[in-house]
Amino acid sequence: MTPIARAAALFSWAAAVLMLVQVSIDILGKFLFATPLAGTAEIVASYYMIALVFMALPLVESRDEAIVVDLLYDRFGPRLKLACRVLALLFTLAFYGVFAWTTWEAAMKSMAIREVIIGAREFQVWPSRFFLPAGCVLAALVVLLKQAEGILALREARHGSR
């Protein structure tokens, strides 16, 4: 696992643990003391879940655990498999790039207006909007690093270490 994926996964795990703790306190407060923790739903939906999902993308890429459909791929020859892998790489990078760009623009607009949601009280949500582009950029970096490692390993295998 790359250091990028490790750091993003740690951030994602921290969001999961914080969500677990906050929801548990909310439930205990509600049933034991008839006083739920104000703003739990807003914080969970606006911060923890977004961080949990998008900051885990680099880990998914690092482990090659994305959803794959290889209905025909296994029947292809080596050249067609290579072409499919290159095409998949290009589409993956394009997806992450476009998604990062559009969510970055949305995050900047959200920051400019200091976006809030109003629930039990007013919560600023604009900082959480940056988890989306950050997760996508980090996932794209992991994809590129894995490809570079694969190319270097292939060169070493062909030419031996010099």
ROFIPA-797637 format. One record per residue (C-alpha): x negated, y, z. Coordinates in pm, 1 decimal, padded with zeros to 6 digits. Example, Ala and Ser with C-alpha at 12.3 -4.5 7.8 and 13.67 -1.06 7.14 Angstrom:
BEGIN
{xx: -01230.0 yy: -00450.0 zz: 00780.0}
{xx: -01367.0 yy: -00106.0 zz: 00714.0}
! end
This chain:
BEGIN
{xx: 00000.0 yy: 00000.0 zz: 00000.0}
{xx: -00136.9 yy: 00339.4 zz: -00094.3}
{xx: -00186.8 yy: 00605.1 zz: 00175.3}
{xx: 00086.0 yy: 00809.3 zz: 00005.2}
{xx: 00335.0 yy: 00523.7 zz: 00031.0}
{xx: 00228.9 yy: 00453.5 zz: 00388.6}
{xx: 00279.2 yy: 00815.6 zz: 00498.0}
{xx: 00615.2 yy: 00843.9 zz: 00320.9}
{xx: 00728.4 yy: 00511.1 zz: 00468.4}
{xx: 00629.6 yy: 00629.5 zz: 00815.9}
{xx: 00839.2 yy: 00942.4 zz: 00761.4}
{xx: 01129.6 yy: 00729.2 zz: 00640.6}
{xx: 01100.2 yy: 00496.4 zz: 00940.3}
{xx: 01090.1 yy: 00797.0 zz: 01174.2}
{xx: 01416.4 yy: 00919.1 zz: 01020.9}
{xx: 01570.0 yy: 00574.5 zz: 01072.3}
{xx: 01460.1 yy: 00559.3 zz: 01436.4}
{xx: 01578.4 yy: 00914.2 zz: 01506.7}
{xx: 01911.4 yy: 00833.2 zz: 01343.3}
{xx: 01944.2 yy: 00517.9 zz: 01554.8}
{xx: 01866.0 yy: 00706.5 zz: 01874.0}
{xx: 02096.7 yy: 00998.8 zz: 01798.7}
{xx: 02390.4 yy: 00781.5 zz: 01692.5}
{xx: 02341.7 yy: 00559.8 zz: 01998.7}
{xx: 02340.9 yy: 00861.9 zz: 02229.4}
{xx: 02648.8 yy: 00993.6 zz: 02050.2}
{xx: 02836.8 yy: 00665.5 zz: 02095.3}
{xx: 02731.6 yy: 00625.3 zz: 02458.7}
{xx: 02827.6 yy: 00984.4 zz: 02530.1}
{xx: 03162.6 yy: 00938.9 zz: 02363.4}
{xx: 03260.8 yy: 00618.4 zz: 02541.3}
{xx: 03091.3 yy: 00662.9 zz: 02879.1}
{xx: 03130.9 yy: 01034.1 zz: 02937.9}
{xx: 03399.9 yy: 01134.0 zz: 02685.2}
{xx: 03146.9 yy: 01382.4 zz: 02543.4}
{xx: 02997.5 yy: 01289.7 zz: 02206.3}
{xx: 02676.7 yy: 01452.2 zz: 02091.7}
{xx: 02782.0 yy: 01756.6 zz: 01890.3}
{xx: 02666.6 yy: 01764.4 zz: 01530.2}
{xx: 02562.6 yy: 01400.6 zz: 01499.1}
{xx: 02756.1 yy: 01340.6 zz: 01178.4}
{xx: 02614.4 yy: 01654.6 zz: 01019.8}
{xx: 02253.7 yy: 01580.8 zz: 01114.5}
{xx: 02276.5 yy: 01214.3 zz: 01014.9}
{xx: 02428.8 yy: 01293.4 zz: 00674.6}
{xx: 02220.8 yy: 01602.1 zz: 00598.2}
{xx: 01879.3 yy: 01502.2 zz: 00730.2}
{xx: 01824.5 yy: 01143.8 zz: 00840.8}
{xx: 01993.8 yy: 00961.6 zz: 00555.0}
{xx: 01836.3 yy: 01178.6 zz: 00287.1}
{xx: 01489.1 yy: 01137.5 zz: 00439.0}
{xx: 01543.1 yy: 00765.7 zz: 00489.1}
{xx: 01636.6 yy: 00705.0 zz: 00125.8}
{xx: 01416.0 yy: 00944.2 zz: -00067.2}
{xx: 01099.8 yy: 00916.6 zz: 00139.9}
{xx: 01120.4 yy: 00537.6 zz: 00101.6}
{xx: 01091.2 yy: 00560.5 zz: -00277.5}
{xx: 00708.2 yy: 00558.0 zz: -00274.1}
{xx: 00716.6 yy: 00240.4 zz: -00064.2}
{xx: 00955.8 yy: 00075.2 zz: -00307.8}
{xx: 00724.6 yy: 00164.1 zz: -00595.8}
{xx: 00415.9 yy: 00055.9 zz: -00404.2}
{xx: 00561.0 yy: -00288.5 zz: -00338.5}
{xx: 00718.3 yy: -00331.2 zz: -00683.9}
{xx: 01056.6 yy: -00378.4 zz: -00518.3}
{xx: 01267.0 yy: -00176.0 zz: -00759.6}
{xx: 01559.9 yy: -00355.2 zz: -00919.7}
{xx: 01440.7 yy: -00539.6 zz: -01228.4}
{xx: 01646.5 yy: -00713.9 zz: -01494.5}
{xx: 01428.6 yy: -00946.8 zz: -01699.7}
{xx: 01694.9 yy: -01121.5 zz: -01900.5}
{xx: 01493.0 yy: -01111.5 zz: -02223.2}
{xx: 01152.1 yy: -00998.0 zz: -02100.0}
{xx: 01035.1 yy: -01348.4 zz: -02004.8}
{xx: 01092.1 yy: -01463.1 zz: -02363.9}
{xx: 00883.5 yy: -01184.4 zz: -02518.8}
{xx: 00528.8 yy: -01225.5 zz: -02642.1}
{xx: 00235.7 yy: -01043.0 zz: -02480.3}
{xx: 00247.4 yy: -00739.3 zz: -02710.5}
{xx: 00620.8 yy: -00685.7 zz: -02669.4}
{xx: 00585.2 yy: -00729.1 zz: -02292.5}
{xx: 00313.3 yy: -00464.9 zz: -02290.5}
{xx: 00531.8 yy: -00232.0 zz: -02498.4}
{xx: 00820.5 yy: -00285.6 zz: -02255.0}
{xx: 00595.9 yy: -00215.0 zz: -01956.5}
{xx: 00466.9 yy: 00105.9 zz: -02114.7}
{xx: 00820.0 yy: 00213.4 zz: -02202.8}
{xx: 00940.7 yy: 00134.4 zz: -01849.6}
{xx: 00650.0 yy: 00333.0 zz: -01706.3}
{xx: 00733.5 yy: 00632.6 zz: -01926.0}
{xx: 01102.3 yy: 00617.6 zz: -01834.9}
{xx: 01019.5 yy: 00582.4 zz: -01465.4}
{xx: 00786.8 yy: 00882.5 zz: -01470.6}
{xx: 01036.2 yy: 01083.7 zz: -01677.4}
{xx: 01316.2 yy: 01000.1 zz: -01434.2}
{xx: 01112.4 yy: 01096.2 zz: -01129.4}
{xx: 00987.9 yy: 01410.5 zz: -01302.3}
{xx: 01328.6 yy: 01533.1 zz: -01414.7}
{xx: 01491.6 yy: 01443.0 zz: -01084.6}
{xx: 01213.0 yy: 01612.6 zz: -00887.8}
{xx: 01236.7 yy: 01925.8 zz: -01102.7}
{xx: 01613.8 yy: 01959.4 zz: -01078.1}
{xx: 01624.7 yy: 01885.3 zz: -00705.4}
{xx: 01335.4 yy: 02128.5 zz: -00649.8}
{xx: 01535.7 yy: 02400.8 zz: -00819.2}
{xx: 01838.7 yy: 02312.6 zz: -00605.7}
{xx: 01625.5 yy: 02312.3 zz: -00290.5}
{xx: 01483.1 yy: 02653.7 zz: -00375.6}
{xx: 01833.6 yy: 02793.3 zz: -00429.7}
{xx: 01945.8 yy: 02635.7 zz: -00103.9}
{xx: 01651.1 yy: 02793.6 zz: 00076.5}
{xx: 01716.9 yy: 03131.7 zz: -00083.7}
{xx: 02070.8 yy: 03142.5 zz: 00053.1}
{xx: 01975.8 yy: 02966.0 zz: 00378.9}
{xx: 02240.7 yy: 02701.6 zz: 00314.8}
{xx: 02434.8 yy: 02586.5 zz: 00619.1}
{xx: 02715.6 yy: 02347.0 zz: 00694.6}
{xx: 02966.2 yy: 02409.2 zz: 00964.1}
{xx: 03071.9 yy: 02118.7 zz: 01179.6}
{xx: 03070.5 yy: 02114.4 zz: 01556.4}
{xx: 02843.8 yy: 02414.6 zz: 01510.3}
{xx: 02650.8 yy: 02574.5 zz: 01228.0}
{xx: 02357.1 yy: 02369.1 zz: 01093.4}
{xx: 02094.1 yy: 02484.6 zz: 00849.2}
{xx: 02059.1 yy: 02215.5 zz: 00587.0}
{xx: 01832.9 yy: 02383.3 zz: 00333.8}
{xx: 01512.8 yy: 02220.8 zz: 00471.0}
{xx: 01652.3 yy: 01872.8 zz: 00405.5}
{xx: 01697.8 yy: 01957.0 zz: 00037.1}
{xx: 01320.0 yy: 01930.1 zz: -00006.3}
{xx: 01317.3 yy: 01558.4 zz: 00081.6}
{xx: 01456.8 yy: 01474.7 zz: -00262.3}
{xx: 01186.4 yy: 01631.3 zz: -00479.9}
{xx: 00915.4 yy: 01530.5 zz: -00231.9}
{xx: 01020.2 yy: 01165.1 zz: -00243.3}
{xx: 01035.6 yy: 01167.0 zz: -00622.7}
{xx: 00695.9 yy: 01334.6 zz: -00665.3}
{xx: 00535.3 yy: 01095.3 zz: -00418.2}
{xx: 00695.1 yy: 00794.9 zz: -00589.4}
{xx: 00566.7 yy: 00916.8 zz: -00927.0}
{xx: 00218.0 yy: 00956.5 zz: -00778.5}
{xx: 00231.8 yy: 00601.5 zz: -00645.1}
{xx: 00337.9 yy: 00474.0 zz: -00988.7}
{xx: 00047.9 yy: 00659.4 zz: -01153.4}
{xx: -00203.4 yy: 00537.1 zz: -00893.0}
{xx: -00087.2 yy: 00177.9 zz: -00935.1}
{xx: -00122.9 yy: 00205.8 zz: -01311.2}
{xx: -00472.0 yy: 00352.7 zz: -01275.0}
{xx: -00569.4 yy: 00070.1 zz: -01037.8}
{xx: -00433.4 yy: -00184.2 zz: -01286.2}
{xx: -00628.7 yy: -00031.7 zz: -01573.5}
{xx: -00949.6 yy: -00023.2 zz: -01369.1}
{xx: -00901.4 yy: -00383.8 zz: -01261.3}
{xx: -00840.8 yy: -00486.8 zz: -01621.1}
{xx: -01158.0 yy: -00308.2 zz: -01736.1}
{xx: -01361.8 yy: -00473.1 zz: -01461.7}
{xx: -01223.0 yy: -00813.2 zz: -01554.0}
{xx: -01309.2 yy: -00758.8 zz: -01921.5}
{xx: -01650.9 yy: -00601.4 zz: -01878.7}
{xx: -01755.4 yy: -00709.0 zz: -01534.2}
{xx: -01879.8 yy: -00463.8 zz: -01273.9}
{xx: -02180.0 yy: -00271.6 zz: -01399.5}
! end
